[in-house]
């Protein structure tokens, strides 16, 4: 069999982004995907005129890779931003919804009066927050710490429990006691190094930036009017006929005289380059025969499992809807629900006026067992919690549950050191590339960026 130039393993947004680069360059490649569909965790459905996202519903505007690709493939006119004028987020404390105070940047207060007036934190914690302003920079380089240790040191444990933990659970589905501050909150680590005080550092950075742009600040989140599935479908249409797509599982990788031999679907495919656009644990299984040490490092990346539960109601059947994007539930208050988004408030174009859609999140680090429950039990428990928090007794118009097992990478303490070790192993495996959410960013833009970068590196080798 002739040697293929490249094999891409994984047909999620990372692999599709890599394959798009090969199709654009007119270079041959094979894309292997074990599932019956492409797109990975991006899964968009339309129910009763509502756009329902089973996986991510948007991405941060501050990371340009997502917007750049969307515009490049001709979907720029479909971009919509979050309705930030209504961006109020609630936290559950004492069984009721309490709005996060104005001026809060993650867990860093930038306004005094809103924080003083908020019942989310007690007075002892508020005093510690005030005194934190006078901290001096550390004397030397500090080791990697957990987010919990880092925030406790600056603002106290209550801030971890009622701000850092729920905010990070909504993003990473992880534990503040295990996540690496260097990998998850690198910006705040740099502010600590420079200013000592996070509060003083954030205020100084804000002062240096000056006022908002003349045309107003960009929306915090961006997405596509018809869902992120628009992007994966567009990428798929652009690679079909140019890139060979095989919907079969890769089974292992070995070295060969020409580069690598990938076992898939009962065949041995030869390639000069391989891009592993899979979860790190899956990549570890594939390279076990090739490099056991690299396999061990990759399989050491923790993952959490979670599920999204979308529930649609007729607006006329619902009670009052709190103004805002939704709410977060700290672990100390949590039964099953981790968070809930009011979809129509966050993205008005996605839900007809006569319908209300709540997008709920369950599972995450330490609560993965919920995914083994059947749909009926999950729905009953979620609806009971919603009724207690919102007071609604309405019967759903529709429901959708999407389960994502071992899908969210956890950047635990020591993640940076693990990455350095992985990079060193890759130096001896010229032509093997890793891409996806396991390494340097978990969002859709990070997956797109790493997929395109890996493809660019392969194409650069071909041009030499």
Secondary structure, DSSP 8 states (H G I E B T S, - for coil): ---EEEEEE--BHHHHHHHHHHHHHT---EEE-SSSSSBTT--EEEETTEEEESS---EETTSHHHHHHHHHTT-GGGEEE--GGG--EEEEETTEEEE--TTEETTEE--HHHHHH-SSS-HHHHHHHHHHTT----SS-----BHHHHHHHHH-HHHIIIIIHHHHHHHHS--TTTBBHHHHSHHHHHHHHHHS-HHHHHHHHHHHH-S--TT----SEEEETT-THHHHHHHHHHHBTTBEEE-S-EEEEEEETTEEEEEETTEEEEEEEEEE-S-HHHHHHHTTTT-HHHHHHHHTSEEEEEEEEEEEEEGGG-----SSSEEEE-GGG-SSEEEEEEHHHH-GGGS-TTEEEEEEEEE-TT-GGGGGS-HHHHHHHHHHHHHHHH------SEEEEEEEEEEEEE-BTTHHHHHHHHHHHHHTSTTEEE-STTTS--SHHHHHHHHHHHHHHHHHHHH-
